[in-house]
Amino acid sequence: MSPIIEVKDLSFRYTHDGPLILDSVSFKIEKGTITSIAGLSGCGKTTVAFCLCGAIPKSMPGILEGSIMIEGKDIKSLSLPKLAQKIGMVFQDVDNQLFLPTVEAEVAFAPENLCLPYEEIEKRVEEVIHMLNIETLRYKNPSHLSGGQKHLVALASILSLDPEIIILDEVLSELDRKNKELITNVIKSLNKAGKTIIIIDHDINNLMMANNILLMKNGKLVDIIEAGENHELLYHRLSDFFLQQEY
């Protein structure tokens, strides 16, 4: 079976004479898996996510080398609207993702842009709002919500497009225990339904729901931990990885 994502020798820098933000990163992600990309702040994990969803270099200029294939197609040949139907991302800085006056409008915005029939848009909005338990937020202005609530709304806006691949950039970090459990269950449910999930994080407990964990340091992919290790061993291995980088 061909991987749903294949990254080969991915390198990125903002200017020709600037430092490498990503340095020859290569990996594959199989369809229907949960993959975590982990590392300390500044290691390049969010930059990888921006490359995967096409934000780099289509919206964020820079010098990109290497290739990213999604379902066998080079993303360079796909427009941002086409990419958005294949891969959706909830940003860490979620304020850059929300701009409409109500939560309902945010959730409906993407399918409206696809010119879907009204009945289909309404159905998707209802399903996503119910799935994430944000009925009480429906008519509120996203700018007035808490950080955790904003992440829920941003996730809802992505899910309304029904993409095959979903990238979550530290979306669990600002959630209280109840909403963290809700999103964790949603992630597992989406994955069970066949979605491919990519989790960007540095919290070990959040990383451990993944089938595979990509460990990054200084813009390089330094290790891949595959599923199969017991949780205690995995926890200690990840702890050692983070501790070694602090010295």
C-alpha positions in Angstrom: 0.0 0.0 0.0 1.3 3.4 -1.0 1.7 6.0 1.9 -0.8 8.8 2.0 2.1 11.2 2.7 5.6 10.8 1.5 8.2 13.5 2.3 11.7 13.3 0.7 14.7 15.5 1.5 12.6 18.4 2.7 14.6 21.5 3.4 13.5 25.0 4.0 15.0 28.4 4.7 13.3 31.9 4.6 16.1 33.5 2.5 18.9 32.2 0.3 21.5 33.2 2.8 19.4 32.4 5.9 19.8 29.4 8.2 18.1 26.1 7.4 14.9 25.7 9.3 14.4 22.2 8.0 17.4 20.1 6.9 16.8 17.1 4.6 13.7 15.7 6.4 12.3 12.5 5.0 9.4 10.3 6.2 6.3 8.4 5.2 2.8 8.3 6.8 0.4 5.5 6.2 -3.2 6.1 5.6 -5.5 5.8 8.7 -2.7 6.2 11.2 -2.0 8.7 14.0 1.5 10.2 13.8 3.1 12.6 16.3 5.8 15.1 15.4 7.7 16.0 18.6 10.5 18.1 19.7 11.3 21.2 21.7 10.2 24.7 20.6 12.1 25.8 17.5 13.0 22.3 16.3 11.0 22.7 13.1 7.9 20.6 13.8 5.4 23.4 13.0 7.4 24.3 9.9 6.9 20.7 8.7 3.2 21.1 9.3 3.1 24.3 7.3 4.8 22.6 4.4 2.4 19.6 4.5 -0.7 21.8 4.3 0.8 24.0 1.6 1.0 27.2 3.6 4.8 27.0 2.9 5.6 28.2 0.3 2.1 29.1 -1.2 1.3 31.6 1.6 4.5 31.9 3.5 7.4 32.7 1.1 10.8 31.0 1.4 13.2 28.6 -0.2 11.7 25.0 -0.3 13.6 22.0 -1.5 12.7 18.4 -1.7 9.2 16.9 -2.3 5.9 16.3 -0.6 3.5 13.7 -2.1 0.0 13.4 -0.9 -1.9 10.4 -2.3 0.7 10.1 -4.9 0.5 13.8 -6.1 3.1 16.4 -5.6 1.5 19.2 -3.6 3.2 21.8 -5.9 0.6 20.8 -8.5 -2.3 21.4 -6.1 -4.0 24.8 -5.4 -4.6 25.7 -1.8 -8.4 25.1 -2.2 -7.7 21.6 -3.5 -5.2 21.0 -0.7 -7.7 22.1 1.9 -10.0 19.3 0.9 -7.2 16.8 1.4 -5.5 18.1 4.4 -6.6 20.5 7.2 -4.6 22.1 9.9 -5.5 23.7 13.2 -2.8 26.2 14.0 -1.1 26.7 17.3 -1.7 30.5 17.0 -5.5 30.0 16.4 -6.3 33.7 16.4 -4.9 33.8 12.8 -7.4 31.2 11.8 -10.7 32.7 13.1 -12.1 35.9 11.5 -15.9 35.7 11.2 -18.5 37.1 13.7 -20.0 33.8 14.9 -18.9 30.3 15.5 -21.6 29.0 13.2 -20.3 31.2 10.4 -16.7 29.9 10.9 -17.9 26.3 10.6 -20.0 27.0 7.5 -17.3 29.2 5.8 -15.2 26.5 4.1 -18.1 24.3 2.7 -19.8 27.5 1.5 -16.6 28.4 -0.4 -16.8 25.0 -2.1 -20.3 26.0 -3.3 -21.9 22.9 -1.7 -25.7 22.8 -1.6 -27.3 24.6 1.3 -28.7 21.3 2.7 -25.2 19.7 2.7 -23.6 22.8 4.4 -26.3 22.8 7.1 -25.8 19.1 7.6 -22.0 19.4 8.1 -22.4 22.4 10.4 -24.9 20.4 12.6 -22.7 17.3 12.7 -19.5 19.1 13.6 -21.0 21.3 16.2 -22.6 18.3 17.8 -19.4 16.2 17.6 -17.4 18.8 19.4 -20.1 19.7 21.9 -20.0 23.4 21.1 -23.8 24.1 20.7 -23.6 26.7 23.5 -20.9 28.6 21.5 -22.8 28.6 18.2 -23.8 32.2 18.0 -20.9 33.7 20.0 -18.1 35.8 18.5 -14.9 33.6 18.4 -12.8 36.6 19.4 -14.6 36.6 22.8 -13.9 32.9 23.6 -11.1 31.3 25.7 -8.0 29.9 24.0 -9.3 26.3 24.5 -12.7 27.2 23.0 -11.0 28.9 20.0 -9.1 25.7 19.3 -12.4 23.8 19.4 -14.0 26.2 16.9 -10.9 26.1 14.6 -11.1 22.3 14.6 -14.8 22.5 13.8 -14.1 24.7 10.8 -11.5 22.1 9.5 -13.8 19.1 10.1 -16.6 20.8 8.1 -14.4 20.2 5.0 -14.1 16.5 5.8 -10.4 16.3 4.8 -8.6 12.9 4.7 -5.7 14.3 6.7 -5.9 16.4 9.9 -3.0 18.2 11.5 -3.3 19.4 15.0 -0.6 21.8 16.2 -0.6 21.7 20.0 -4.4 22.0 20.1 -4.6 20.1 23.5 -2.3 22.5 25.3 -4.9 25.2 26.3 -7.8 22.9 27.0 -9.1 22.1 30.4 -9.4 18.4 31.4 -12.9 18.0 30.2 -12.3 19.4 26.7 -8.9 17.7 26.4 -10.7 14.4 27.0 -13.4 15.4 24.5 -10.8 16.2 21.8 -8.8 13.1 22.5 -11.9 11.0 22.0 -12.7 12.9 18.8 -9.2 12.2 17.5 -9.6 8.5 18.2 -13.1 8.5 16.6 -11.9 10.2 13.5 -8.9 7.9 13.2 -11.2 4.9 13.7 -13.3 6.2 10.8 -10.2 6.2 8.6 -8.8 9.7 8.9 -5.1 10.2 9.1 -4.1 12.4 12.1 -0.9 14.3 12.6 -0.3 15.6 16.1 2.3 18.3 16.7 3.2 18.5 20.4 5.8 18.3 23.1 3.6 16.9 25.9 4.5 13.3 26.3 1.0 12.2 27.4 -0.5 13.7 24.2 2.2 12.1 22.0 1.5 8.6 23.3 -1.8 8.1 21.4 0.1 8.0 18.2 1.1 4.9 16.1 4.4 6.5 15.2 6.3 9.4 16.7 8.8 11.5 14.6 11.4 13.1 16.9 13.0 16.4 15.6 15.9 18.4 16.7 17.5 21.5 15.1 15.5 21.1 11.9 16.4 17.5 11.5 14.4 14.2 11.9 16.6 12.4 14.4 14.5 9.3 15.2 11.2 7.5 14.5 9.6 5.5 17.2 7.2 2.9 15.8 4.1 1.5 17.5 4.5 -1.6 19.5 6.5 -0.4 22.6 4.7 -0.7 25.9 3.5 2.6 27.4 6.0 2.6 30.3 9.0 2.0 28.0 7.7 4.6 25.5 7.2 7.2 28.2 10.8 6.7 29.5 12.2 6.9 26.0 10.4 10.1 25.2 11.4 11.6 28.6 15.0 10.8 27.9 14.8 12.4 24.5 13.5 15.7 25.9 15.8 15.7 28.9 18.9 15.2 26.7 18.0 18.3 24.7 17.8 20.6 27.7 21.5 20.2 28.4 
